[in-house]
Amino acid sequence: MAHSGGLDLLKRVVTAIVLIPIVLVLVLWAPVWLLAVVGGVVALLAAHEFLGLSEHYGVRPFHLPTYIYIGLFFFALALAGGAEKPLLSTAGFIYATGLASALAPFIFVTIGITRARLGEALPAASASTVAFSYIALPLGFLVQLRQQWAGAFYVFYLLLIVWAGDISAYFVGRSLGRHRMAPRVSPKKTWEGAAASILTSVGVGVLLFQHARQISQFFLGLNLIQPRDGMFALESPPLLPVAVLSAFVNVAAQVGDLVESVVKRGADVKDSGALLPGHGGMLDRIDALLLAAPLLWYYAALRVLQ
C-alpha cells in the first residue's frame, strides 16, 4: 500500500511538472480567443466526465446536445475574444451568460420529448443543465477574467493561490491533520489542512500583489503578456483587502473541491476519470476553480465598473 501511495504521488508530481508550465504560458501568452477554445475543450472533457458520473445516479443524460450547447457557448466567447474594452466585453459576457443560463433548462427539457419514456426527460435535462452551469459557465468566467485589465495577472494570481493552498492542505493534512472536515465525503480532508491552505493562499496572494509590478514587468520582458494584461501601478495595494480576497478565493476553491467530492461519493467512484495520471480526470483537476474563478471575476469586474 505504501509503495502504491508513493507511486501515485510520483505520478501526481510528474504530471504537475509537465502541465503547470504549459498552463501558465497559455493563460499569459495566448490571445483570448485561443484561451476560449482551450477552455471549451477542457469544459467538454469535464462535462463528459460529469455526465458519466450522472449515469451512476440512474440518469440517461443527453450527451451530444450538452456538448453542442457548451461548444456554442465557448464559440461565442472565442468570437468576442478580440474586444479591447473590458467594460464592453464584460457587459456582452453578462448578457450572453444570462441568456444561455435561462434557455438551458427549456432547451434540454424540450429535447426530452425525443425519449420514449417522458419520465426520463427531467433527470436528463437536469444533468445537462447542471453540466453547463457547474462546469461551462465558471470556465467562461475564467476566460472573461483574462479580458479584464490586468487579466493575465489576475489569472496567474488565481492559479497560484489555488495551487499553493491545495499543496499546503495536502501536506499539512497528512502530517498534522487530526480533525476530519467531512469524513462522509472526503475522509482525508482535515480542518488543520484547510486552515493551512487558507493561510498559505493569503501569504502567497499578498506577496503576489505586493510585487505585482515586478512580476508584470518580468512577464512583459519575456513577451508573455501585453501591457494591458499586467499590473503596473507604482503604489502597493492595501494589505487587508488583498488578504481578504485571497482568503475568500481559497475558501471558494475548497468548497469547489468538496462539491465535486460529494458528486463522486454519491456515484461511488474515486475519480471522475483517468485522463491525468495521478490526478484522475479533468473535472478532478479543475474542481477548485469552478467557484473560485467566478468569485475573482466578480472582484475584477467591479474594479472595471468603478
BELZI-V849393 format. One line per field, one symbol per residue. ss: DSSP state (~ for helix, > for strand, _ for the rest). phi: phi as a letter, one per 20 degrees, with the letter a starting at -180 (. if undefined). burial: + if it has 24 or more other C-alpha atoms within 12 Angstrom, else -. A space follows every 50 residues. Layout:
ss: ???
phi: ???
burial: ???
//
This chain:
ss: _~~~~~~~~~~~~~~~~~~~~~~~~~~~~__~~~~~~~~~~~~~~~~~~~ ~~~~~_______~~~~~~~~~~~~~~~~~~~~___~~~~~~~~~~~~~~~ ~~~~~~~~~~~~~~____~~~~~~~~~~~~~~~~~~~~~~~~~~~_____ ~~~~~~~~~~~~~~~~~~~~~~~~~~___>>>___>>>>>~~~~~~~~~~ ~~~~~~~~~~_~~~~~~~~~~_____~~~_________~~~~~~~~~~~~ ~~~~~~~~~~~~~~~~~________>___>_~~~~~__~~~~~~~~~~~~ ~~~~~_
phi: .fffffffffgfffffffeffffffffeefffffffffgfffffffffff ffffffenedfeffgffffffffffffffefefedgffffffffffffff fffgffffffffffffdffeffgfffffffgffedffgffffffgfeffm fffffgggffffffffffffffffedfcdffbffdbgeecffffffffff ffffffffffdffffffffffemecegfedddffeffgffgfffgfffff fffffgffffffffffemcecfacfdgndnefffedgfefdfffffgfff ffffff
burial: ----------------------++-+++++++++++++++++++++++++ +++++---+++++-++++++++++++++-++-+--+--++--+--++--+ +--++-+++-++-------+++++++++++++++++++++++++++++++ ++++++++++++++++++++-++-----------++-+++++++++++++ +++++++++++++-+++-++---+++++++++---------++-++++++ +++++++++++++++-+-+-+++--+++++++++++++++++++++++++ +-----
//
